[in-house]
Amino acid sequence: MARTGSSESDTPTPDAMADKARQCLVLGDYADVDAYSLEAMILLLKGHYFYVSDNRPRGAATAANLWYLIGMVIRLAVRRGYHRDPSKLPAARLSPFAGEMRRRIWVAIVQVDSLMSFQVGLPSMIPLADCDTALPRNLEFSDLSPEMKALPPSRPVSDVTSILYTIVKSGIMSCFQSVVAHTRSLAPRSYEDTAQLDTRLRTAYSELPAYYQYKPLSQSLIDNPSVIMNRTTIEMLYLKSVIVLHRNYIPQYYKGQSPTASSSSLATSRQVCLDAACTVLGRQAELAAATRDGGLLHDARWMISALTVNDFILAAMVLCLDLTLRGKHGVRDNDDDNSRSLTAIRTAHAIWVASSAQSPEARIAAEALGSTLARVEAQQVQVWQAMPSAQSAVDDSPSLPVDPMSTEDMDGLDFINWVSDLRILICCVFSLTLQAFLDNNCHDPLNEDLDLNAWMLDATKASGFMDPF
């Protein structure tokens, strides 16, 4: 294979690896699912994900294209029986070594599919009800060999092996899959189901080995950057699960009604969701400081993937949604929550602005959050001016607060269309196809009045907005 790299290295670039994998797949007629066709398809997927060039920054390959590729990986894997545990396939006559390798490949495929499907807003492509592949054992590669007659027992979780991260993450991933299925269910789900999922999720995270639970960076000075990022990734998955599970109750909280939840339950879900969102943005600030020149994670900044960035935007979206609904309904309590949310959004906005010159994704995020901050701060001024304490003491009758999201103040946008701003932002940041976005939002009660043109005119005034596409 011809090597395509810089003059200082013979290592092929990701696009060269992807090109060679593509050639091998075509020449090998991969549709026949011959030996190594799955492995070649996985190499193609990884090559596309890490593709880097001057014209297409990392992550600019559309999430939709990656989703199509993972779909092909899944079909090849299922065709070869990876979705069934090797112990259930005696006719295959798989060696212990081959069986364990299949388990490792399958668990990685399941996790990538879950995250990628959620990112593009489409259902998972794996029929989990038809799958029974067990988790791999906690074994080092040195514990395995093709000639072995039986697998050794799994090492304890105190032994940090190269596969332990994937094994540990699978518990939170299973909860995440259940949360997504719960929130996207076509049939209404009870609040009791939400509460049970919340308990299951918190229990799963609390039972993680301490080595993989969150640890402040100030206490991680001697830890390997990959270990720090593994902890961060697992915690982000946990916090994202909490946000997704509870975010749909925020509008119901401000309406004061829900088909399944009491007012106290709505208040609890809102608070839980805001707490998780603020924590995510706190982690963003922590990582931004650590990846600067001289920072603890400067040399590992490439590990902050598009999926992690998506979590930051999701958290900001939730806080902005709450602030907007708070202003629309004239709510004046919970000032601490209001102040905390605004501080978190301002910090996130500053981070996006700082990196917007190098990243189209950051530029778009900075524009949208800047627009959001301007609106929320303007509505706060209007609400304050409308408060009785700010008016003449001669008039004893309390005045109703001015609706900060009226058409006069919002240039024709209602608050639902503003919520769409950041929903669409997620689509644009990761270059999702318009059709995939619309298909997703057809089932989303927060976007009944989706207005693409309004958002394009209001929230994306930066030049080169369409550059990532």
N, C-alpha and C positions, 0 to 999 in steps of 0.2 A: 504494500500500500504506500503510495506516495505520501510523504510527510509534508504537512503544511503548517508551518509555525514561524515564529520570529527567528532572526539570525542567532539569537542567544539560546534557543531551545529547539530540540527536535520533537517536542510534544505536539501532536496534531491539535489543531483548534477544534472547538466543538462543532463548527459548521462542516469541517472536513470529516470529522467522525460521523456526523449525521449523513453526509453525502455517501460515504463508503457503506454505511449500514443500509441506506436506501438501495444502493446497487446490489448488495448481497441479497436483500429481500426480493428484488425483482429477478435476479439471476437464479435464485433458489426456489422461485415460485412459492412464496410464503403462504399463499392461500391453501396449499396442500398440507400445511402445518407439519412440515418436516422437522427433524431435529435442529435445534438452535434457531428456529424461526422466531420463537418468542423472545429469546435473548437478543436477537438482532433488532426486533421491534422496540424493545426496551431501550437499547442503545440509541435508536432513532429518536425516541421520545426525549431522552436525556439530552441528546444533542440539540434538539429544538429548544428545550427549556433554557439551556445555557448558551444559546447562540448569541454571539457578540460581534458587532461590526459598527462602523461609524454611522451607518444609516439606520440601524435597528438596535437600539440599546437593549440591554438585558431585560427580559420580561416583555418586550414589545411584540414578540410573536404572540398572536392573539390567543387569549385563554380559550376561545372557542376552538381554534385549531388544535390546541393541546388536548382539549376535551375529546375531539374526534380521534386523536391518536391513542389516548388511553382507552377509548372504546375498542379500537382494533387490538390493543394489547389484551384487553379483557376477553375478547372473542377467541383469540388464539389460546389464551390460558384455559378458558372453559373447554374449548375443543380438545385440549390435551389433558383434561381432567384435573387441573390444579385446584378446582373448587371443591374437590372431594379429598378427604384425608387419605394419604397413601395406605394406611392400614385398612381402609375400606375398599381398596382396589387390588385384591390379591391376583387378579388375572394380569395386572400390569407387571408383576414380578419386579417391583422396584427395590433396589438395595436400600438399607437404612440410610446411607449417605445421600442417595438421590432423593429419597422421601423427605429428609430434613431440608435439603436445598429447595425443594418445591414448597415446603411450608414457609420458608423465608421469602421466597419470591412472591407467594400469594398474599402474605400479610402486607407486604409493601404495596402491591397492586391495590388491595382493598383501601388502604389509607390514602393513597394518591387519588383514587376515584372519589372517595368521600369528600375530600377537600376541593378537588377540581370541579366536581358537580355542583357543590354549594357555591363556589365562586361564580360560575356561569349561570346559576339560578335554575338548574335543571335537575331532574331526579337522578339518583345514583343508577349506574348501569349494571350493577351486580345484583342478581336475585339472591339476597342473603338467606332467604328461607330455604334455598336449595343447596346451601353450602355448609359443609361440616369440617373443613380443614382446621386442624388444631393449630395453636400457636407453636412456633418453634421453641426448642429448649434453650435454656440459657447456657450456651456452650461457645467456647472460643473456636475459631477455625482450626487451631492446633489440636482440638479435641476430636476433630473429624478427619476421616480419610475414606477414599473410595473403596478400600479393601475391607473396611470394618464390617463385622458380622452382626453387631447390635449397637444401638446408641447408648452412650453412657448416661447416667442420671443427670438431670439438670442441675447446674450449679445454683447455690443460694443467691438471692438477689443482692446480697452483700458483695458478691463477686461481679464487678462491673466489666462486663464483656462487650464486644463490639455489637452484639445483637440485643443487649438488655434495653437500650433506649427504645427500640421498636416494640419490644414486648411490653414495656411499661406504658408506652403511649397508647397501646391498643385498648387498654381499659377506658381511658378518657375518650378515645375515638369511638368506642362502642356507644358510650353515652351521647356523644355528639350526633351519631347516626340516628339514635332514638329521638333526640331533640328535634332534628330536622324533619324526621318523619312526622312527629307530633305537630309541629307548627305548620307543615305543608299539607296536612291531612285535608282531604276534600270534605270529610264529615266533621262537624264540630266536636271538639275534644273538651272534656270537663276540666275544671280547675284542679280537681283532685288529681288528675293525671299529671298536670303541670307540677303540683306540689311533690308528687312521688318522684318525678324525674329530677326535680331540683335536689331532693334528698339523695337520690342515687348518685347524682353527679358530684355533690359535695363529699359524699362518702368515698367515692372512687379517687378523688384527688387527695383526700386526707390519708388514704391508705397507701399512697405512693411511697416508695423508699425515700427517705429524707434526702438522699443524694440527688434526686430528681425533682424535688420541690423548690419553689422559689427561694432564692437567697440574694440579698442585696449585693450589688456589684462591689460595694465597699468591703464586703466580707468575702469576696471571691478573687482577691488579688493573686493568689497562687494557683487558681484553677485554670485548666486548659480552656481556651476560647470555645472549643467545640462543646465542652461540658456546659459552659454558661449558656450557649445558644440552645442546647438540648433542653435545659431547664426552662428557658424562656419560651421555646416553642410549645412545650407541654402546658405551661401555664396559660399561654395565649389561647390554646385550644380550649382549655377549661373555661377561661373568661368569656371567650366567644360563645361557647355553649350556653353560659348563663345569660348573656345578652340576647341571643336568639330566642331562648326559651321564654323570656319575660317581656321583650320589647313590645309585642302587640298589645299588652295591657296598659301601656302608657296612654294612648288615646282614650281608652275606656275609663281610665282613672279621671281624666279631665272632663269626660262626659258625665261621670258619676253613675255609670250604669254598665252592666256586663251581663250577657246571657248565662254565665256560669259562675262568676266570682262575686263575692261580697265586697263592700267598699273597703274593708280592712285588708282583704286579700289583694285588691288592686293597688292599694297604697304600698303594701309589702313588695309586690312585684316591681312597681316603679322604683322603689328605693334600691332593691337588689340590682336592678338593671343599671341605674345610675352609678352605683358603687363600682360595679364591674367595669363600666365604660371609663370612669375616671381612673381606675387602676390601670387599664390598658394604655391610656394616654400618659399616665405616669411612667409606665415602662418605655413608651416611645421616647420621652424626654431623657430617661436614663440611658437608653441605647444611643440616642443622638450624641450625648456627651461622651460616651465610651468609644464611639467610632471616629471621633475627631482625631486630628494629628496628635500623637502622643497618648491617646486614650487606650484603655485596656483592651478594646476590641477593634482597634484601628486596622490591624492586619486581617481581621476576620469580618470586615464589614460586608463582604460579598455574601455572607451567610444570611443576611436579612433579606428574605425572599419576597417575591411579589405577594405571596399569601399572607405574610406577616404585615406588609404594608396595607393590605386589604383590611386586616383586623383594626389597624389604626383608624382608617377611614370609617369603618363600621361604628367604632366607638364614638368618634366625633359626630357622626350622623345622629346617633341616639341622643347625645347631649343637646344637639341643636334642635332636634324634634321636641324634646321636653321643654326647652327654653321658649320655643315658638308657641307651643300649646299653652304654656304658662302665661305668656303675654296675651294670647288671643282670648283666654278665659278670664283675664284680670285677676289671676291668683297672686296674692301678696305675701303668703306665708312661705316657710321653708327658705328664708333668705340665705341660710348657710349653703343649702344645695345650689341655689342660684349662683352664689359667688364662686363656689367650688367648680361648677360646670364652666362658667365663663373663664376662670383662670386656666382650666385645662385646655379649653378651645384656643385661647390666646397663645398658650405655649405651643400647642400643636401647629397653629398657623405660622408662628415664627420659625418653627423647624422646617415647614414646607417652603417658606419664603427663602430661607437660607440655602436650600438645595435646588431651588427652582431653575437656576441657570444651567445646571447639569442634567436635570431630569424633567422630561415632559410631564411625567406623572405628578411630580412635586409641583410643577407650575400650575397644573389644573387644580390640584388640591388646594393650593394657596389661594387661587382666584375664588374658588367656591367658598372656602372658609372665610376669606376676607369679606365676601359679600354677605355671608351669614352673620358675621360679627357686626357689620354695619347695621343690618336690619334689627338684630336683637338689641343692640345698644340704643338705636333710635326708638324702638318700641318702649324701652325702659324709661327713657326721658318722657315720652308721651304719657305713659301710665302714671309716672310721678306727678306730672303736671295736672293730671286729671284727678289726683287724690284730693279728698276734702281738706287735708291738712295743708295742702299747697295753694289753696284758694283763699279768697277773702273770708275772714272770720265772720263778716256780716251775714253771709249767706249760710244759714244753718242747715239747709237741705243738702245731703251728700250728692255729688255729681257722679254719674256713671263714667267709668274710665273710657277714654277714646279707644276704639278698636284699632290696635296698632297694625293689624293685617288687613285693613279695609282696602278696597280697590283704589281709593284716592291716594293712600299712602304707599301702596305696593305696585303702582303702575299696572293695575289690572290683574295682578297675581293674587290668588287666594292662598291660604296657608298650606292647603294640600299640594298645590303645585310647587310651593317652596320646598316641602318635604321631598318632592320628586327631584329637586336639584341635586341633593346628595345621593339619592338612589341612582340617578343617572350618572353621577360622578363615579360611582363604583364601576359602572359599565365603561365609562370613557377612560378611566385610569388604566384599565387593563385591556382596552381595545376590544371589548366584547362586540359581537355582531348585534346590530340593531334588532334583528328578528328575535335573537335569543333573549334580549332584554325585555322586549314586549311580551314574549310568551311567558316569561317569568312573572311579570307584573300583572298579567291577566288574572292571576290568582292571589294578588296581594291587595288586601283591603285598604292599605295606606295610599294606593295609587289609582283610585277610581277616576280621578280627573287629570290623568297624566298629560302634561303639556310640554312636549319636547322643544317646540319653538320658543316658548317663554324662557325656558332654562338656557337655551343656546344664546338668547339675546341678553340675558341678565347676568348669568354666572360665569360666562366664559368669554371675557372681552380680550384676553391675552392674544397676541399675535401667534400664529402657528398652532392654534388650538387643535387642528386636525392632523398635526404632524405625526402622532403615534399611529395613525391608521394606515 
